[in-house]
């Protein structure tokens, strides 16, 4: 039977009971017993705890995030969030205790971790993780199973069935509907239960049995079968479904678990005894879970932070454009000063000007002088606005092409620095100071090689542009930039050896690709010897001017082929 793998889910695959049992099957031999060492809250909806067993140090991530509730081991994380209230409560409540029990009852997505002073002694604390979508939670209970601390309070107005807060006795979730799946059930009983009501097959399975998740349905049912009515399934199809059902139940009962990525998610159970993998001490399922959630949550966070920064950049561009327009309007009004001067001259040219005429002429002279003097102040101000707008447009281009959280963080730090310079932000403190720290240290521009092996450096933000153009470039290097378009600086290290035409073309293609014109078939690219570059005093980092240079035509699509080759 070929399960349905077509398509990709619009959100993360939830941790179901099958996955939960696979994760815990790897935990028990590794973590029982293990000494509690540390708790820290890495994010608002995830907690990390450090344990030490005979095999070494281990870290668990426990998350009650609605769309990504999960638990699994993780690599040793950086120190972060150990000052949160929840982390401190766990640090105090579990100090000196050892993990001696890992419980998961029936088909509930609830895991209870029991901590005692040493193996064989009564449990003094229970750490309960409930993985139930938007109802997910994490609770610390005492020996009498009263709530000592919890991730989220549930007030009576939020849930009449199960309000819960600190000091309350712990109540498990309401019982699941449906029957628990059993290997002992016969084919006839299983078929009658599913055919009781004429429903689509996938709905019949979920209504009749516990622990049936959308991911499991996708793994059990061939493509298109989920919508079939139970009354329209042939005897052959029933037998095929029964075999798949039995294979899944046997895998869960016998612990035949293995990690497998699929086009629409992942799978944690082996289809038959012949598919059973050898024992893997490297925690294959937990490692797979950690990588899966890290990749997908990282991608979601990248999109979210990119959108937030894009809105901020666009708002800053609009503000700069408005202020530049105001300054331009003042500059455009300067020629009117000559007309005011002539009007004042005409008033005083009368044979016997009245006192009112003299006062009016004096006002006109004063306004005319003010407008002439304003040129010296307005012109540099207007130039500053233009430079900032060019810098912001380049930042928007870098943001569109950013493919990592580090790049987005660097661009956010540069924007904070720009706003702080303009007095629109207070000096960085707390979270802002940590974000600003993203621009500290040595810049890490993208480094590639032309087909002949000549190094190429590509700046992905203003600071990296400044670094490769003025700190790293040597006499004989060549600088490339899309002509009259925001984009990255590209430096071909031709100081190492003479560059061929193919090297020059590759650098031009890369400059075209990392520019606002990457959607075009061809982009004009300026090539300038690095020694001809000059900083613009007072301008943002990475802003340059140059003398001379020549123009090449770069093809962004050709650069894409070069990048793919470099990745391989």
Buried (B, 14 or more C-beta within 10 A) or exposed (E): EEBBBEEEBEEBBBBBBBBBBBBBBBBEEBBBBBBBBBBBBBBEBBBBBBBBBEEEEBBBBBBBBEEBBBBBBBEEEEEBBBEBEBBBBBBEBBEEBBBBBBEBEEBBBBBBBBBBEEEEEEBBBBBBBBBBEEBBBBBBBBEEBEBBBBBBEBEEEEEEEBBBEEEBEBEEBEEBEBBEBEEEBEEEEBBEBBBEEEBBBBBBBBBBBBBBBBBBBBBBBBEEBBEBEBEEBEEEBBEBBEEBBBBBBBBBEEEBBBBBEBEBBBBBBBBEEEEBEEEEEEBBBBBBBBBBBEEBBEEBEBEEBBEEBBEBBEEBBEBBBEBBEBBBEBBEEBEEBEEBBEBBEEBBEEEEBEEEBBEBBEEBBEBBEEBBEBEEEBEEBBBBBBBBBBBBBBBBBBBEBBEEBEBBBBBBBBBBBBBBEBEEBEEBEEEBEEBBEBBEEEBEBBEBBBEEEBBBBBBBBBBBBBBBBBEBBEEBBBBBBBBEBBBBBBBBBBBEEEBBEEBBBBBBBBBBBBBBBBEBEBBBBBBBBBEEBEBEEEBBBBBBEBEEBEEBEBBBEBBBEBBEEEEE
